[in-house]
């Protein structure tokens, strides 16, 4: 696996995380919890769009948005008041932590600036 391909791996995983988060209200049975479902849809779409843009043309600020989205996911259940719904909280916390992890991994692989296919 080339340096360029391996550097894109965390961004590709983030694409999947965004899709899973967007679909999570149906996948994990909390679609009836309006705040949790709406948050999952909005933040899932944001993570997906940011991750796609990272694959197309890496910019460090995109990773910071990913980290901010991950941190928001950690606190959203308590701020939005759905902390009594175990499935919603677990989904938000796990995907939030994963989003932060993969953003930091991507930052460390890419380094400052933009990575091109030439390395």
N, C-alpha and C positions, 0 to 999 in steps of 0.2 A: 504494500500500500504506500503510495507516494506521500510526501509531506503535505501536498495540496489536498489530496483525497482524505487523509486522516484529519486534517484541520477542519474539514467540512463535516465530519461525523457528528460532533455535538450540535451543530446547526440542523442537521438532518433529523436528529433525535428530537430536537426542539419542535420541529414541524409536526412530528407525531404527537408530542405532548400537547401542542395546541389543538390538534384534532381530537385527541382523547378528552381534553378538558371541555371542549365545545360540546361533545356528545355525552359527557359524563352524567348529566341529569337523567338521560334515558338509560345509559349503561348501568348506572349504579342506583337507580330508583329514587331520585330526589327531584324529579321534574315538578312535583307538586309544591316544592318549597321555593316560592317565587324569587326571593332575594338570592338564594344560592344558585338557582338555575340561570337567572339573568346574569349574575356575576360570572358564572362558568362560560356562558356564551360570549360575553363581551371580552373577558380576559383571554379566553381560548382563541378568539379571533385575532386579538392583538399579538399574542405569542406566535400564532401561525404566520401572520403577515410579516412580523419582524424577522422570524427565522427564514422565511423565503427571501427577504431582502438581504439577509446575511449571506445566503448561498450565492445570490446574484452578485453582490458587491459589498464585501465586508467593510463595515465602519464600526469603530469602537463604541460610539454612542448607542448603537443598536443593542449591544450587549448590556449596557447600563439600563436600557429600557426593559430588557429581559430580567435583569436582577430586580428592578423596581416592581415588575409584574409578579415575580416570585415572592417578594416580601409582602406585597399586597395580598397575595393568596394566603399567606400565613396568618394575617390579621383580619382578613375579610369576614370570617365566620363570627368574630366577636364584635366587629364594627357594624356589620349588617344584621346581626342578631339571629343567625341560624346555627349558633354553636350547640344547640340541643339536638341537632340532626347528625348522627354519627357518620353516616355515609357521605354527606356533604362536607363535613369537617375533614374527614380522612382524605377525601379526594383533593380538596383544596390544599391541605398541608403537604401531602405527598407530592403532588404536582408542583406546588410552590417550591419545595426543597429541591426537587429535580431540576426545575427551571433555573434556579440559582446556581446549582452545581454545573449544569451544562453551559451556562453563560460564562462562568468563571473558567471552565475548561477551555471554551472557545477563545476567550481573551488570552489565556496563556499560550495556546497553540498559534494564534495569529500574531500575537505581539502587537505593538502599536502600528497604526496605519492600516493600509489595505494589502491583503495578500492576493497575489495574482497567480495564474496557472504556471508561471515560470519559477515559482518558489518564493 
